Structures are given as C-alpha cells and as structure tokens.
Amino acid sequence: MRPAPLSMHGAWLLLFALAGALPAAAQEVRTPPPEAPAPPASPAPVPLEPRRTEPQLTDEDREVVENLELLESLDAAADLEVLLELAEEK
C-alpha cells in the first residue's frame, strides 16, 4: 500500500513539527562575526642616530659634578630632617 500524497497544508505541518523537534541551537541562523578593523599602518622606522660618546670631563668639571651631587644629597637630607621633625610633633 502506498502512502497518500501530502497536501501543501500537511507538508507545512510536517516541516513545522520537524523544526520544533530540533534543538534551539540548530535553529539559529549563524552569521559570521564582523571583521576586525585593520590595525593602523605603522609609521616608517626612524633611523637610529649613532651613539654619542660622553665627553671626557676635566678634573675641574669632575669636581663640580661631585660638589653638585653632594649639595643634592645634603638637600635631600635636610628634607628628611624636616619630615622627621614633623612626624615627632604629631
């Protein structure tokens, strides 16, 4: 015995019944993710300058630098003394 042909109404009912039986994930239409924008073009590399050698210090220049460093450390020590005095007052 041959099954009776489906009417258009019956075909739609069968299609909806099959679609309802599928998991929700299978029913979703997946769209590809949008393409990420292209990274900006990197600027042209800057040519490196040759390393300059430090000028040789004379004895007088070296003494000035040492005295300057000594004055800076004395200034830092004075700041530390002020901070210690303020901490003791509190």
N, C-alpha and C positions, 0 to 999 in steps of 0.2 A: 504494500500500500504506500502510496506516495503522499507526502505531507501537502496540505493545501498551500497555495502561494500566499505570501503575506501581502496584506493591503498596505498602502502608504501609511495609514494610521498605525497599523500593527508594527511596521518597520521602525517608526519613530519610538513607539513604546519599548521595543526591544533595545534600541540604541540607548534610550534613557536608563533603562534597567541595568544595562551593562556599564554605563558610565557611573551610575550610582554605586556599583559594586567595586569600582577601582578605588584605591587609597587616594586621599586628598593630594598627596604629593605627586601622584601620577597625573592628576587632572590639571595641575598648574601648568601654565604656559611659561616656559623659562625664556627670559630674554637675556642676551649676553650682557655682561656688565659694561658700562660705558668705558671707553678707552681713557686711560690716564693721560693728562696733558703732557706733552713732550717737555722734558726739562729744558730750561733756557740754555742757549748756547754759551759755553764757557768763553770768557774773554781770551784774547790772544795772550800767550805766556809773556811775561815781562822778562826781558833778558837780564840776567844777574850781573851786577857790577862786580868787577874783581875786588876781592877783599883788600881793603886798605890796611897797610901796616901801621901800627901805632907809632907815632913819632917818639923818638928817643928823648927822654927827659934829661935835662941838665941837672947837675947837683942842686942848683938853686931852685929849679922847678920842683924837684922831688921833695925838697924841704918845705916848700909852700904847700904842696899837696898833703904832706904829713901833718903840718900845722892845721890845715883846714879840717882834716879828719879828726884831729884832737879837739878842735873847737866844736865840731858837730857832736862828738861824744860827750863833751862837757855840757853842752846844751841839753842833750837827752838826759844826762844825769840830774841836771837842775830841774827838768820837768818831772823826773821821777821823785825827787825830794819834795816838790810841791804836792804831788799826788799822795805821797806817804803822809805828809802833814795834814792834808785834808781828810785822809782816812782816819787818822788818830783823833781829830776833832769830833768826828761823828761818833 
